[in-house]
Amino acid sequence: MKGYVVSINGRFVRPGAAKVSVFDHGFLFGDSVYEVVRTVGGQLFAAKQHLARLHASAAAIELRVPRKDDWLLRHLAAMHRRKPRTESYLRLIVTRGEGQLELHPQSCKRPAVIGIAKPLPQWDDEHYAHGCKIVLAGVRRNLKQATDPAVKSGNYLNNVLALMEARREDAAEALMVNAQGLLTECTTSNIFLVKAGVVRTPALEHGLLQGVTRGFVLELCRKLGLPAEEAALTPDDLFAADEVFITSTTRDVMPVGHIGKHKVKLTPGRFTLRIANAFHDVLHDPANLT
């Protein structure tokens, strides 16, 4: 794992020597939550928003985050400094901790905090110039009443299976629908459509993660005077869209050129480009950097 930095409960360890107990419920049952923070110019971007979502995820599964935010922010910065000098992808994981081999977490007395840093992924320039390819996955998004997608947990098998579908079709992402057939999100990104001058994205109530970049984009639309709405969207809306783009912490704003064999009408379209350019300014705004 060249270029990686790992910490376990605040102690930095060699990646090859990093270990957690096989009885950690994060390993046994996916009983954990996590967040990913990126750096911009060596500083943490939107870290407070990510930590707020970490706490929300932890509260939803009744998991205690054992460190204060000030400590977590300092530790994220330390992880970046220890990594080779590139921009960083910084993952914080809070697991239920070690316990008995049983589903109920009552035997887990001490949550674990694990940090992993690696170089920020560099996506293909062609994806931004001409749009990436996504597919409409056969795998359905988890029900909100089951494993709520609003919780960023270690239980990611649903996303893994959908992304495997995408890779079989040489696609960058897989877009999932819910049990009602409404669009939700991709495996690691949110989806936006533009039709007749209106920017639209699936509403949170339909089962998706409240993406940090998604939130910035919706706010940007308001500031730019672009009509935007969270809505109930179907695959028909997707294929009829003038423009499509995805957003995430590592991708920023990435246009979509193809949905399976269907070619998106405008790639990248003027709305996508305007939003992407405005988001570049957000990335470098000192107010968003720590």
N, C-alpha and C positions, 0 to 999 in steps of 0.2 A: 504494500500500500504506500508506494512512494508519494511524497507530497502531502500525506495525511498527518493530522495531529489528533490525538485522542486523550480525553481526560475521563476519569471515573471518580465521582464524588470529590471533585476538586483537585485530584492528583493526576498530573500528566504522566502518561505511560507510553512506551513504544507501541506503535500500532500492532505489531506482531505479537506483543505480549499482553494486549488488552483483553481482559476476561471479566465476565460476569457469571454468577452462579447459574447452573442449569435449573435451579429451583426458583430463579427470579420469575415472577409471574408475567413480566413483560415478555420473556422468552417463551414461557409455557403457553400463555393464553393471549398474547398481544395486549396485555393489560398495561398500557402505557400511553403517554401523550408526547407530542413533540412539536417543535417549531423549527423553521429554517430562516435564518437572517443572512443577508448578503452584505458585502461591503461595497462602498463607492468611494474611490480615492482613499482607501484604507480606513474609512470610518463606517460604523454600523448604520445601515439604512432602515428606517422605520422600525427600529428595535422595540420601542415602547408599544407599538401596535401589535407586534408579534408576541410580546410577553403578555399583553392583555388577553390575546386569544389563547395563549398557553394556559393561563389561569382559568379562562372560561371552559376550555376542554377538560382541565383537571377537575373543576367543580362539577361538571356534568357527570363524571364517573366517580365522584366522591374520593378523589385522590389529592393528597396534600403535597404541594410543592415545597420541598424542605429548605429552600434558599430564598432570601429576599431579592427583590429585583435589582437593587444596587450591586449585589454580589454577582448576579447573573450577567448584568451588563459588563462589569469588569472582567468576568471570566470569558465572555464572548470576545472582548477586545484582546485578552491575553492569548486566546486560541489563534486569532488572526496574526498576532505578532510572532508567534512561534512557527507559523507556516511559511514556506518559501514565498518570496515577494511577488505575489500576484493577488488579484482580488479574491475574496474568500466566499465560500459556501459554508455556513456555520450551522450545524444542527445541534439543538438541545433536546435531550430525551429525558423524560421523568418516568421511571418505571415504578410499579407497585412495590418492588423489592422482593427479597427472598422470603419464601414461605413454604408451607406444606404443599404436597402434590394433591391439591383439591381446588375446586373452582372458587369458593368463597375466599376473599382476601383477608379474613380476620387474623390469619397467622402471619401476615406480612407487616412487620413492625417498623421498618425503616425504608422509605422510598429511596431509590437511587437516582442520581443525576449524572447523565453521561453526555459528554460533548465530543463531537466529531467535526473537524475542519478539513476542507479540501479546496483545491482551486475552483473558482467559480466556473461552471460549465460554459463553454463557448459554442453557441449554436451556429449552424451553417449559415453563412451570409446569404445564400440563395433563398433561405426561408424568409428573410426580411425583404429581399429584392423582388422575389416572384411568388412568395407565399409557400407555406408548408402544406403537406398533405395530412388530413385527418380521416378517420373512418367513424361511422356510426356503429358503435359496438353492439353485439348481441347480448353481452353481459349487462344486466340491469343494475342501476344504482341501488344501494341499500335503502330500505325503507327508513324514514325518519323514526318510525316506531320500533325499529330493530336496532341496528348499530347506526346511530344518527350521523350522517356525513358532516354535520356541523361540528362534530368532535374530531379533532385531528389526532387520531389515535394510532397506535402501532398495529391495529388490525386492518391491514391494507390488501388482503387477498383479492377482494373485489376489483380493486384498481390494477393489481398485478395481472389478473386474468384478462381484463379489458386491454391493457397495454400489449399483452402477448398477441391478442387479435390484431392490433395495429401493426406490430412489427411483421407479422406474417404477410401483410399487404404493403410493406415498405412505407408505412406512414409514421409520422412523428407523434401523433396523439390519437386517442380513442375517446369519442364523445358518448356518454352514457345517457340513457333515458330512464325515467323512474317507472314504477309499476303501472302508472296511468298513461305511459307513452309520452310524457312531457320531457323536454330537454332539461338536463341538470348541469353537468360539468364534465370536463375531461379528467383524465386520471391524475394529472398534476397541474391543471390550469383551468381557468374559467373561460367561458365562451361568450362572445358578443356578436350580434348581427346588426347590420345596417340595412334598412329598407325605406325607400322614399324619404330619405333624410332624417330618419329616426333611429337612434342607437338603442338597441334592446338587448337585455340579458336575462337569463332565467331568474325568477324570484327565489329568494332563500327558502320560502315555505315549501318549495317543490323538492327539496332535499339536496343541498350542496353546501360546500364550505364557503364561509364568508371571506373570500380572498382579500388580502391586504391590497394587492395591486388592483383588483376589481374595485375596491372602495375608492382608491385614488382616481381611477378612470371615471367613475360615476361623478365624482366631485369635479374633475376636469371638464366633463361635459357641461355641467352647470356653469362653470366659470367661463367656458368658451361660448356659451349660448347655444349649445347643441341639444336639441330635444333628446331626452334619454328616459328610459323606463325599465323597471323590472317587471317581467310579465310571464304569463303561461305561454310557452313556446313549444311548437311541435316540429317534427322533422320536415313537414311541408314548409314551415316558416324558414327553416334552415336552407332548404334547397331553392327557395324563392328569393333569398337575400341578395342584395346588390353587393354587399361586402361582408366578410366574416373575419374575425380575428380572435386570438386567444391571449390571455394575460396570465403571468405568474411572476413569482419573485425572481426566478432566473431568466425567464424569457422576456420580461418587460411586456411590450405590445408586439405580437407577432401576427402578420397577416396569414390568412388561410387561402391557398390557391385551389385546392381540390378537396372534396369530400368524397372519398372513394374514387369513382370514375367521373363524378360530376365536377365540372369546372365552375368555380365561383365567378360571377360576372365581372367584377372589378378587383384586381389584385396587383398591388395594394391600392385600394380606393382612396379618394381624397379625405374622407372622414377618418379612416384608419391612419393615414399619414399625419393628419393634423393632430390627432390624439397621441400618436407615438412621439411626435416632436415635442408636444407639450409635456409628456411624461418624462422626456429626457431632462427638462428643466426641473421637474419635481425631484428626480434622482439626485440632482446636484444642489438642491435648495438646502442651505445650512440648517433650516428649521427641521428638516427630516433626518439629519445626520447626528450621530452620537460619537 
